[in-house]
Amino acid sequence: MTNSLVIVESPAKAKTIEKYLGRGFQVLASYGHVRDLIPKEGAVDTSSNFTMKYQVIERNEKHVEAIEKALKKADILYLATDPDREGEAIAWHLVELLKERGKLGDREVFRVVFHEITKTAVRHAIDNPGQLSIDMINAQQARRALDYLVGFNLSPLLWKKIRRGLSAGRVQSPALRLICEREKEIDAFNPREYWSVEGDVKKDAKQFITRLIQYQGDKVQQFSFENEDQAFAVEKHLTEEAQGKLKVVKIDKKQRRRTPLAPFTTSTLQQEASRKLGFTAQRTMRTAQKLYEGINVGDGEVGLITYMRTDSVTLSQDAIAELRQVIDSKYGADYVPEIPNTYKTKAKNAQEAHEAIRVTAAARVPSEIKSFLEPDQAKLYDLIWKRTMASQMVPAVFDTVAADLAPGTSGDSTSRLRANGSVLIEPGFLRVYQSDKGHEADDDKILPPMKEGEIIDLLAVRPEQHFTEPPPRFSEASLVKTLEEYGIGRPSTYASIISTLQKREYVEMDKRRFIPTDVGQIVNTFLTAHFTRYVDYDFTARLEDDLDAVSRGEKEWVPLLDGFWKPFEKLVVDKEATVSRDEAVQARILGTDPKSGKPISVRMGRYGPFVQIGTRDDEDKPKFAGLREGLKMDKVNLEEALELFKLPRTLGETLEGEPVSTSIGPFGPYVRYGAKYVSIRKKKDEEGPADDPYSITLERAIELIDIKKVEDANRLIAEWPGEGENGIQILNGRYGPYITNKEKNARVPKDSDPKELTLEQCIELLDKAPVRRGRKKKKKVTKKAAAKKKATSKKKVAKKKVTKKKAKKKTKKKAKKVTRKVAKKTAAKKKAAKKAGKKDDT
């Protein structure tokens, strides 16, 4: 009989832990949080000490019931949720829920914490249990309340002032601001020209490159030569002065030591996985979670890495001892430092209660367990193993050489060219990252042996043109690094911040870099202008400091929330009353329409940015046109706006006399001929430019129409147009030939030739086929109506009945519509509220 029940968050690790604990223990998963704030206003009662109203998360009710059932047989409850604030809160919520339902009784409840899923760590945690930390729980409740209060008040304001479906988060908004401000820097950047001068040099058979560092006694800096004339004048002077020779006037040899990097934190793991593996933050964390929870690598399931949400760069003494032993046996004693390497975190707001992310067993070499892992798991494990090993190895040692060369053979010149090179002498920690073939680092530049006074050959002097470049857009790695530097968010939130920005369509990715969308720019401008304090980087970081202080028991959480809420609520009420929608969406007048004399403006609408001729106050309705792909709200001009109103364009006629026009519809640009359509989605390729509805010619349109007609002709195998209401056709489809009457589709049997099928066989196959989705109701109504029309002897009565039925149906439909509208509104509100108040960032 089980007398101890252990609760973890994930089912993946439950079996492994149960196996480690053996008889007398049952391990169940809570599947994350068991309850959350009710998804509507009033979930956080700001007038009553921020009392929070919770409800069970519907999808986890069955897991709670399973825990309740198992608890009946248990004497002790161990809470082994993840070792962070979130895990502490999950455990607390479960205990509170069990108390409310009267299921806990007088059972003993213990909190156990382990940072790796190994038998030793799990058994040690169970043997040394503790209690739930009320300070950590309060810190998490305060965080959840803050996110809720921001989401439930700012998001509806964005809906009213800009468009539905938008959201603003306490941490998400400063992250968006970073991306938008970087884009402004790029737009405002003016490139500046500068030139460098290099020399191609040869010594014996070895060629290498030098660069000009001094010219006629002056140090060469970035903007010493700003145009082509200056650069080529320098080239001419040096060439004439050197006469194809350089004299070695100085050689400076030094030894440089390169120390290993600290073990991974959540942030640095995400950055390195992005740079080296091309992983998104979410992909990294999802893969790391599996490595932490446990994988069978031949001797049963075992956690391969320690807990992956941490700010710490420290390693336990046991881990260091094991690493030093494995390094000694694998690489030799020379690779083990006399004193273990120690590291200190540089991250703002770091919580260092945990270890760094490391492998649980250094002897578990990536190549030996690769066959047990999925490709992503193998790549990430290899990255973590190497970083863990390297962190406890000796530095790499390089011999660096700098040779200064003077033009000519005398050495009297006041100009100098310099050659730099380095040679890896002792690989140290780099040994982990190298193949067995050699120890040279990829970026090493090896110079030939040279002596002072030696004369070597100058092959050519080359001026090189350059332009200063704007700051790069954020990648996932650089954004995570910047968020960490500012102290915005926690390691566990970085992936969700990025995910939310993309889901809300505030940003898009181009070459793995973030570009703010029009709606992202508008939301950021609105928040920055009207809620400046709350998207301020320092304010967000200070709030994280305050939450940390609550978790340590140094601050009370209710006064913290009170200090945030009162000014915030006042500001929301004020902005709702004083900021107009036109101001919020940043509507901009572009000029005047030359035809109507009405103003043309650009603004944000429900479906995205658009331009408008006229205003809502005009007698005639305004004209609208969506922005073309590539046009941005803040950059579109009057000329580009007027072009948008040229659709639909009439191009002419086909040879058969069908009118041909072009426009853009819900599914993209198209050509219309008669009553038919053909897509013009051709992208730019080697054959020429992309098709564009604003510039496509009649000739090109007819070419597309002819292609479409050929495709349609090849699609039609047989046809009986007069059969039934819609006719019957045998067509070539995406998945093979089929029969259709527009109401039903029937597959042609595999053993039949579609060309040989008779009308009778087609009708028989259609009778057996299911009705196409969305047509069943319509067909029934049509049949009833048709039957009543045929009953001519009772024509008048039938008509009355139909009319009455129709009238009744209309009344019912109206009532249903009203009910549906109310239901939809309520559902939409609930959905929006749930999104706005979502964990971490909404």
FIBAGU-139219 format. One line per 5 residues: number of its first residue (from 1); their letters; for each residue y, z negated, x negated of C-alpha. Coordinates in steps of 0.05 Angstrom, whole numbers, always signed. Last residue first. Layout:
<rs>
NUM> A> Y:Z:X | ...
</rs>
This chain:
<rs>
842> TDDKK> +788:+422:+2 | +771:+407:-70 | +720:+353:-82 | +683:+348:-15 | +706:+388:+45
837> GAKKA> +764:+365:+89 | +794:+433:+98 | +727:+466:+108 | +705:+415:+160 | +772:+419:+194
832> AKKKA> +769:+494:+196 | +699:+493:+225 | +718:+440:+276 | +781:+477:+296 | +742:+543:+300
827> ATKKA> +688:+509:+343 | +741:+480:+389 | +777:+547:+395 | +710:+583:+405 | +690:+534:+460
822> VKRTV> +757:+541:+494 | +753:+617:+489 | +681:+617:+512 | +698:+575:+573 | +756:+621:+590
817> KKAKK> +712:+682:+578 | +656:+652:+620 | +704:+640:+678 | +730:+711:+672 | +659:+738:+667
812> KTKKK> +638:+698:+728 | +696:+725:+767 | +681:+795:+742 | +608:+787:+758 | +624:+764:+828
807> AKKKT> +670:+824:+838 | +617:+870:+809 | +564:+840:+855 | +610:+848:+914 | +626:+919:+895
802> VKKKA> +552:+935:+883 | +534:+904:+949 | +588:+942:+985 | +566:+1007:+952 | +494:+994:+971
797> VKKKS> +514:+982:+1043 | +552:+1047:+1044 | +496:+1088:+1013 | +438:+1059:+1051 | +406:+1126:+1068
792> TAKKK> +430:+1153:+1000 | +386:+1106:+958 | +395:+1148:+895 | +461:+1114:+878 | +428:+1046:+881
787> AAAKK> +375:+1066:+831 | +428:+1093:+783 | +468:+1028:+786 | +406:+987:+773 | +385:+1031:+715
782> TVKKK> +454:+1028:+683 | +456:+952:+689 | +388:+946:+656 | +409:+994:+600 | +472:+955:+584
777> KKRGR> +434:+890:+577 | +383:+920:+529 | +433:+957:+487 | +454:+906:+435 | +392:+914:+394
772> RVPAK> +354:+980:+403 | +302:+978:+457 | +231:+971:+430 | +188:+1034:+422 | +128:+1048:+468
767> DLLEI> +168:+1093:+515 | +198:+1128:+453 | +129:+1146:+427 | +108:+1176:+495 | +174:+1215:+500
762> CQELT> +164:+1243:+430 | +92:+1264:+445 | +115:+1300:+509 | +170:+1336:+471 | +119:+1362:+421
757> LEKPD> +112:+1340:+348 | +96:+1394:+297 | +160:+1388:+256 | +150:+1313:+249 | +81:+1324:+216
752> SDKPV> +38:+1266:+238 | -8:+1220:+197 | +49:+1172:+181 | +69:+1164:+254 | +141:+1184:+268
747> RANKE> +181:+1120:+278 | +213:+1109:+346 | +286:+1094:+358 | +312:+1075:+427 | +379:+1081:+463
742> KNTIY> +408:+1141:+425 | +348:+1183:+447 | +316:+1177:+379 | +254:+1200:+340 | +244:+1181:+266
737> PGYRG> +233:+1213:+198 | +234:+1169:+135 | +267:+1103:+114 | +338:+1129:+107 | +329:+1176:+165
732> NLIQI> +308:+1249:+175 | +318:+1262:+249 | +276:+1281:+310 | +323:+1286:+369 | +321:+1272:+444
727> GNEGE> +379:+1285:+492 | +431:+1233:+512 | +421:+1227:+588 | +351:+1254:+590 | +325:+1318:+558
722> GPWEA> +379:+1371:+555 | +391:+1366:+480 | +317:+1374:+459 | +323:+1373:+383 | +280:+1382:+321
717> ILRNA> +285:+1365:+246 | +359:+1346:+242 | +377:+1311:+176 | +380:+1375:+137 | +432:+1401:+186
712> DEVKK> +471:+1335:+181 | +471:+1339:+105 | +493:+1412:+107 | +548:+1394:+156 | +571:+1336:+111
707> IDILE> +574:+1381:+50 | +614:+1432:+90 | +662:+1377:+114 | +672:+1353:+42 | +689:+1424:+19
702> IAREL> +734:+1432:+80 | +773:+1370:+58 | +779:+1397:-13 | +808:+1462:+12 | +854:+1426:+62
697> TISYP> +882:+1386:+3 | +876:+1311:-10 | +942:+1278:-29 | +953:+1218:+16 | +880:+1212:+37
692> DDAPG> +861:+1205:-37 | +798:+1233:-68 | +786:+1205:-138 | +806:+1246:-199 | +760:+1295:-235
687> EEDKK> +689:+1314:-252 | +680:+1257:-303 | +691:+1205:-250 | +746:+1175:-206 | +716:+1150:-141
682> KRISV> +695:+1192:-81 | +706:+1151:-18 | +726:+1210:+25 | +682:+1194:+85 | +668:+1248:+137
677> YKAGY> +687:+1243:+210 | +671:+1281:+274 | +710:+1295:+338 | +743:+1358:+313 | +745:+1350:+238
672> RVYPG> +768:+1282:+213 | +773:+1266:+139 | +764:+1194:+118 | +793:+1135:+79 | +759:+1066:+86
667> FPGIS> +712:+1033:+134 | +765:+1003:+181 | +802:+1070:+181 | +847:+1108:+133 | +874:+1177:+149
662> TSVPE> +860:+1252:+143 | +866:+1311:+190 | +828:+1375:+205 | +832:+1411:+273 | +768:+1451:+288
657> GELTE> +781:+1526:+291 | +711:+1548:+267 | +741:+1568:+199 | +765:+1495:+194 | +836:+1478:+214
652> GLTRP> +900:+1450:+183 | +916:+1388:+140 | +947:+1341:+191 | +962:+1275:+156 | +948:+1208:+191
647> LKFLE> +981:+1179:+152 | +1050:+1192:+122 | +1071:+1120:+137 | +1044:+1093:+71 | +1088:+1141:+31
642> LAEEL> +1150:+1105:+59 | +1126:+1040:+26 | +1118:+1073:-43 | +1189:+1099:-40 | +1216:+1032:-16
637> NVKDM> +1184:+992:-72 | +1119:+952:-79 | +1121:+900:-135 | +1118:+832:-101 | +1069:+855:-48
632> KLGER> +1022:+889:-98 | +997:+960:-93 | +930:+973:-127 | +893:+991:-64 | +943:+1017:-13
627> LGAFK> +984:+968:+27 | +973:+966:+102 | +1019:+1004:+149 | +1058:+979:+209 | +1109:+1009:+258
622> PKDED> +1153:+960:+297 | +1150:+962:+373 | +1210:+995:+406 | +1265:+952:+436 | +1275:+918:+369
617> DRTGI> +1270:+842:+364 | +1202:+844:+330 | +1233:+882:+272 | +1235:+954:+247 | +1190:+991:+199
612> QVFPG> +1135:+945:+171 | +1097:+942:+106 | +1031:+906:+100 | +996:+849:+62 | +929:+822:+87
607> YRGMR> +889:+821:+151 | +929:+766:+187 | +994:+789:+157 | +1034:+780:+93 | +1101:+816:+88
602> VSIPK> +1136:+879:+65 | +1200:+902:+98 | +1231:+968:+121 | +1297:+962:+159 | +1311:+1012:+214
597> GSKPD> +1354:+1074:+204 | +1302:+1114:+243 | +1290:+1173:+196 | +1317:+1147:+129 | +1279:+1080:+137
592> TGLIR> +1323:+1028:+105 | +1309:+984:+45 | +1254:+940:+15 | +1268:+877:+55 | +1220:+821:+31
587> AQVAE> +1178:+774:+72 | +1159:+714:+30 | +1102:+692:+75 | +1133:+622:+79 | +1204:+647:+88
582> DRSVT> +1184:+694:+144 | +1144:+637:+176 | +1205:+592:+177 | +1207:+526:+137 | +1245:+469:+171
577> AEKDV> +1200:+438:+223 | +1132:+443:+189 | +1166:+427:+123 | +1193:+360:+149 | +1127:+338:+180
572> VLKEF> +1089:+355:+115 | +1142:+318:+73 | +1137:+254:+115 | +1061:+255:+110 | +1064:+262:+34
567> PKWFG> +1116:+206:+26 | +1071:+157:+66 | +1003:+180:+40 | +1007:+172:-35 | +1031:+101:-40
562> DLLPV> +985:+81:+17 | +925:+112:-18 | +938:+72:-81 | +952:+9:-40 | +883:+18:-8
557> WEKEG> +845:+32:-73 | +861:-33:-110 | +870:-25:-185 | +837:-52:-249 | +766:-53:-220
552> RSVAD> +740:-2:-269 | +730:+50:-214 | +800:+35:-188 | +829:+49:-258 | +792:+115:-259
547> LDDEL> +823:+132:-192 | +892:+116:-221 | +880:+160:-282 | +858:+217:-235 | +923:+207:-197
542> RATFD> +961:+210:-263 | +927:+278:-277 | +948:+306:-210 | +1020:+282:-221 | +1021:+310:-292
537> YDVYR> +999:+379:-268 | +1048:+383:-211 | +1017:+413:-148 | +1032:+351:-107 | +1102:+341:-135
532> TFHAT> +1125:+411:-119 | +1104:+410:-46 | +1157:+458:-19 | +1170:+508:-74 | +1104:+501:-112
527> LFTNV> +1064:+499:-47 | +1098:+562:-19 | +1096:+599:-85 | +1022:+582:-94 | +1004:+604:-24
522> IQGVD> +1043:+669:-33 | +1012:+684:-101 | +942:+671:-75 | +956:+715:-14 | +977:+772:-60
517> TPIFR> +916:+762:-104 | +917:+722:-169 | +880:+755:-227 | +825:+716:-262 | +789:+747:-321
512> RKDME> +716:+768:-326 | +735:+841:-336 | +774:+837:-270 | +759:+778:-224 | +797:+762:-160
507> VYERK> +839:+703:-141 | +865:+670:-77 | +809:+704:-38 | +791:+637:-5 | +720:+645:-32
502> QLTSI> +747:+659:-102 | +792:+598:-106 | +737:+556:-75 | +685:+578:-128 | +733:+562:-185
497> ISAYT> +747:+492:-159 | +672:+482:-143 | +652:+497:-215 | +705:+451:-244 | +689:+393:-197
492> SPRGI> +632:+358:-233 | +671:+354:-298 | +728:+318:-263 | +794:+344:-236 | +859:+358:-273
487> GYEEL> +865:+320:-339 | +913:+372:-368 | +866:+387:-426 | +806:+389:-379 | +840:+438:-332
482> TKVLS> +859:+480:-394 | +787:+482:-420 | +759:+500:-351 | +811:+556:-346 | +794:+581:-416
477> AESFR> +720:+584:-402 | +727:+615:-333 | +773:+668:-362 | +847:+659:-356 | +893:+719:-366
472> PPPET> +913:+732:-438 | +982:+715:-464 | +1023:+778:-471 | +1013:+821:-533 | +1059:+835:-592
467> FHQEP> +1056:+907:-613 | +1024:+935:-676 | +1032:+995:-722 | +992:+998:-786 | +1021:+1023:-853
462> RVALL> +966:+1043:-900 | +970:+1044:-977 | +913:+1083:-1008 | +858:+1081:-1062 | +886:+1026:-1106
457> DIIEG> +839:+1020:-1165 | +830:+957:-1207 | +863:+929:-1270 | +841:+860:-1295 | +894:+811:-1317
452> EKMPP> +862:+753:-1279 | +788:+764:-1270 | +749:+794:-1211 | +678:+788:-1184 | +669:+832:-1121
447> LIKDD> +695:+803:-1055 | +649:+779:-999 | +679:+775:-930 | +638:+728:-886 | +644:+741:-811
442> DAEHG> +569:+747:-796 | +552:+683:-834 | +506:+693:-893 | +444:+649:-894 | +388:+699:-895
437> KDSQY> +326:+728:-862 | +303:+664:-827 | +352:+676:-771 | +415:+635:-767 | +443:+587:-715
432> VRLFG> +404:+525:-737 | +420:+539:-810 | +494:+537:-791 | +487:+461:-794 | +486:+463:-870
427> PEILV> +489:+535:-895 | +504:+517:-968 | +540:+571:-1009 | +569:+617:-955 | +614:+665:-991
422> SGNAR> +687:+676:-974 | +738:+731:-983 | +813:+742:-983 | +851:+799:-1016 | +926:+794:-1026
417> LRSTS> +979:+846:-1041 | +1041:+826:-1079 | +1110:+856:-1091 | +1158:+832:-1146 | +1126:+880:-1196
412> DGSTG> +1119:+857:-1268 | +1043:+859:-1269 | +1044:+915:-1320 | +988:+959:-1291 | +1020:+980:-1226
407> PALDA> +1025:+944:-1159 | +1011:+869:-1164 | +947:+837:-1137 | +936:+766:-1112 | +863:+746:-1104
402> AVTDF> +843:+692:-1055 | +771:+667:-1060 | +733:+619:-1015 | +667:+586:-1033 | +637:+562:-968
397> VAPVM> +600:+498:-950 | +567:+484:-882 | +572:+411:-860 | +510:+366:-856 | +469:+360:-793
392> QSAMT> +473:+314:-732 | +515:+359:-687 | +473:+419:-707 | +412:+392:-672 | +448:+379:-606
387> RKWIL> +485:+446:-608 | +421:+484:-623 | +382:+449:-567 | +439:+460:-517 | +444:+535:-530
382> DYLKA> +368:+544:-530 | +363:+506:-465 | +416:+551:-435 | +381:+615:-455 | +312:+591:-434
377> QDPEL> +337:+566:-367 | +372:+632:-353 | +308:+671:-370 | +262:+626:-329 | +224:+575:-370
372> FSKIE> +151:+563:-387 | +146:+621:-436 | +207:+595:-474 | +172:+529:-490 | +155:+542:-564
367> SPVRA> +216:+586:-578 | +264:+532:-552 | +236:+477:-599 | +213:+412:-563 | +217:+369:-626
362> AATVR> +288:+349:-606 | +262:+315:-544 | +310:+297:-487 | +358:+354:-505 | +431:+335:-505
357> IAEHA> +490:+330:-458 | +534:+275:-485 | +515:+203:-467 | +543:+168:-407 | +596:+114:-396
352> EQANK> +647:+157:-431 | +695:+175:-374 | +749:+220:-403 | +817:+219:-370 | +845:+269:-421
347> AKTKY> +793:+302:-464 | +795:+291:-540 | +727:+257:-543 | +707:+221:-607 | +649:+242:-650
342> TNPIE> +600:+208:-697 | +557:+240:-751 | +499:+197:-777 | +509:+170:-847 | +473:+203:-906
337> PVYDA> +475:+270:-872 | +408:+306:-859 | +405:+379:-882 | +384:+361:-953 | +324:+324:-925
332> GYKSD> +290:+389:-903 | +297:+441:-848 | +241:+425:-798 | +216:+357:-821 | +284:+329:-839
327> IVQRL> +318:+358:-778 | +263:+329:-734 | +272:+259:-764 | +348:+261:-760 | +344:+283:-687
322> EAIAD> +296:+226:-670 | +342:+173:-702 | +403:+203:-667 | +368:+201:-599 | +347:+129:-608
317> QSLTV> +418:+109:-629 | +445:+141:-566 | +491:+201:-572 | +566:+203:-561 | +607:+263:-538
312> SDTRM> +622:+235:-469 | +656:+272:-412 | +592:+276:-370 | +558:+314:-315 | +495:+345:-345
307> YTILG> +449:+285:-346 | +402:+291:-406 | +361:+353:-421 | +288:+375:-415 | +268:+331:-357
302> VEGDG> +192:+331:-353 | +140:+363:-309 | +69:+363:-334 | +41:+376:-403 | +50:+451:-409
297> VNIGE> +125:+458:-402 | +129:+436:-329 | +203:+432:-312 | +246:+372:-295 | +309:+349:-261
292> YLKQA> +353:+359:-322 | +332:+431:-337 | +340:+447:-263 | +410:+417:-260 | +429:+455:-324
287> TRMTR> +413:+521:-289 | +457:+504:-228 | +512:+478:-274 | +513:+541:-316 | +510:+588:-257
282> QATFG> +567:+551:-223 | +611:+554:-286 | +597:+629:-291 | +549:+651:-346 | +567:+706:-396
277> LKRSA> +518:+678:-446 | +561:+665:-507 | +631:+656:-479 | +613:+630:-409 | +557:+586:-435
272> EQQLT> +605:+559:-488 | +659:+542:-437 | +611:+511:-386 | +578:+469:-441 | +647:+449:-467
267> STTFP> +667:+423:-398 | +604:+386:-381 | +603:+354:-450 | +563:+385:-506 | +548:+354:-574
262> ALPTR> +607:+352:-623 | +620:+412:-668 | +592:+417:-738 | +636:+410:-800 | +660:+469:-841
257> RRQKK> +672:+452:-914 | +715:+497:-958 | +710:+504:-1033 | +768:+536:-1068 | +781:+593:-1116
252> DIKVV> +851:+621:-1128 | +856:+684:-1170 | +924:+707:-1195 | +955:+769:-1227 | +900:+820:-1215
247> KLKGQ> +935:+886:-1232 | +935:+944:-1184 | +929:+1019:-1199 | +938:+1085:-1161 | +1008:+1098:-1187
242> AEETL> +1027:+1028:-1164 | +1103:+1036:-1161 | +1100:+1105:-1128 | +1050:+1082:-1076 | +1087:+1017:-1065
237> HKEVA> +1154:+1052:-1053 | +1124:+1106:-1007 | +1086:+1054:-965 | +1148:+1010:-959 | +1190:+1070:-935
232> FAQDE> +1133:+1085:-887 | +1139:+1016:-856 | +1215:+1017:-851 | +1216:+1085:-818 | +1159:+1067:-770
227> NEFSF> +1194:+1006:-741 | +1198:+930:-743 | +1179:+914:-815 | +1190:+840:-832 | +1171:+822:-760
222> QQVKD> +1105:+786:-774 | +1126:+758:-842 | +1125:+787:-912 | +1153:+737:-963 | +1211:+768:-1002
217> GQYQI> +1209:+784:-1077 | +1208:+859:-1070 | +1154:+855:-1016 | +1106:+796:-1011 | +1043:+787:-969
212> LRTIF> +1019:+860:-966 | +947:+861:-943 | +884:+877:-983 | +820:+912:-960 | +754:+920:-996
207> QKADK> +712:+973:-1031 | +655:+955:-1078 | +627:+1007:-1127 | +667:+981:-1187 | +729:+951:-1156
202> KVDGE> +761:+992:-1101 | +822:+977:-1059 | +849:+1001:-992 | +918:+971:-983 | +948:+944:-920
197> VSWYE> +1019:+944:-892 | +1035:+911:-825 | +1083:+938:-773 | +1119:+907:-714 | +1138:+928:-644
192> RPNFA> +1155:+877:-590 | +1123:+876:-522 | +1165:+849:-464 | +1129:+796:-423 | +1155:+780:-354
187> DIEKE> +1094:+806:-318 | +1047:+769:-366 | +1085:+704:-359 | +1083:+713:-283 | +1008:+722:-286
182> RECIL> +1001:+658:-327 | +1041:+622:-274 | +994:+647:-220 | +931:+625:-256 | +958:+555:-272
177> RLAPS> +984:+548:-200 | +915:+563:-173 | +887:+505:-214 | +944:+460:-188 | +923:+479:-117
172> QVRGA> +847:+468:-125 | +856:+396:-147 | +888:+367:-84 | +864:+425:-42 | +901:+476:+1
167> SLGRR> +865:+520:+50 | +874:+587:+84 | +833:+611:+144 | +891:+630:+188 | +954:+661:+160
162> IKKWL> +1022:+643:+129 | +1063:+590:+165 | +1016:+564:+218 | +951:+570:+178 | +986:+543:+116
157> LPSLN> +1008:+482:+156 | +936:+473:+181 | +913:+471:+107 | +966:+421:+84 | +949:+365:+133
152> FGVLY> +873:+363:+138 | +862:+385:+66 | +911:+335:+34 | +886:+277:+76 | +813:+296:+65
147> DLARR> +820:+303:-10 | +856:+237:-14 | +803:+203:+30 | +746:+230:-13 | +780:+207:-77
142> AQQAN> +793:+137:-47 | +721:+133:-24 | +698:+152:-94 | +742:+99:-127 | +718:+48:-76
137> IMDIS> +646:+63:-92 | +659:+57:-167 | +692:-11:-155 | +636:-33:-108 | +585:-22:-164
132> LQGPN> +515:-24:-134 | +470:-76:-166 | +426:-76:-228 | +354:-61:-247 | +324:-71:-317
127> DIAHR> +249:-57:-310 | +263:+2:-264 | +313:+31:-314 | +265:+22:-373 | +209:+57:-334
122> VATKT> +255:+116:-320 | +280:+122:-392 | +211:+117:-424 | +178:+165:-375 | +232:+217:-385
117> IEHFV> +283:+240:-334 | +347:+230:-374 | +409:+190:-360 | +376:+132:-323 | +407:+84:-273
112> VRFVE> +375:+35:-225 | +411:+2:-166 | +370:-53:-132 | +359:-72:-59 | +314:-131:-39
107> RDGLK> +289:-127:+32 | +317:-176:+84 | +321:-124:+140 | +339:-54:+118 | +324:-17:+183
102> GREKL> +376:-47:+229 | +409:+20:+243 | +476:-1:+216 | +442:-32:+155 | +404:+33:+140
97> LEVLH> +469:+71:+145 | +505:+23:+98 | +448:+28:+47 | +449:+105:+50 | +524:+107:+43
92> WAIAE> +521:+61:-18 | +468:+104:-53 | +509:+168:-41 | +572:+132:-66 | +539:+110:-131
87> GERDP> +514:+181:-141 | +584:+209:-131 | +613:+158:-179 | +562:+177:-233 | +491:+161:-254
82> DTALY> +454:+205:-203 | +415:+168:-148 | +362:+118:-167 | +371:+67:-110 | +309:+22:-112
77> LIDAK> +287:-10:-47 | +238:-67:-50 | +187:-93:+0 | +163:-25:+24 | +118:-4:+82
72> KLAKE> +173:+0:+134 | +217:+34:+82 | +174:+97:+85 | +192:+109:+158 | +266:+96:+145
67> IAEVH> +265:+144:+85 | +232:+198:+127 | +284:+187:+182 | +340:+195:+130 | +308:+260:+108
62> KENRE> +305:+285:+180 | +379:+268:+189 | +398:+308:+127 | +417:+374:+162 | +460:+335:+212
57> IVQYK> +502:+298:+161 | +505:+228:+190 | +574:+207:+213 | +631:+170:+179 | +697:+141:+201
52> MTFNS> +741:+116:+144 | +789:+58:+150 | +851:+76:+113 | +881:+6:+118 | +890:+14:+193
47> STDVA> +948:+61:+205 | +921:+115:+158 | +856:+119:+198 | +815:+169:+157 | +770:+209:+204
42> GEKPI> +829:+211:+251 | +832:+287:+254 | +765:+321:+255 | +703:+332:+212 | +674:+261:+216
37> LDRVH> +673:+237:+144 | +606:+243:+109 | +534:+219:+114 | +468:+227:+78 | +498:+255:+15
32> GYSAL> +451:+292:-33 | +381:+310:-11 | +363:+237:+0 | +300:+247:-40 | +237:+203:-37
27> VQFGR> +197:+166:-90 | +139:+120:-70 | +119:+66:-119 | +59:+19:-119 | +16:+64:-162
22> GLYKE> +49:+106:-217 | +121:+102:-241 | +119:+164:-285 | +84:+206:-231 | +135:+183:-179
17> ITKAK> +191:+204:-227 | +162:+274:-234 | +150:+281:-159 | +222:+259:-141 | +255:+304:-193
12> APSEV> +256:+368:-152 | +267:+330:-88 | +339:+316:-109 | +382:+255:-96 | +335:+199:-116
7> IVLSN> +310:+141:-74 | +255:+94:-98 | +212:+55:-49 | +171:-4:-75 | +113:-39:-39
2> TM> +68:+21:-26 | +0:+0:+0
</rs>
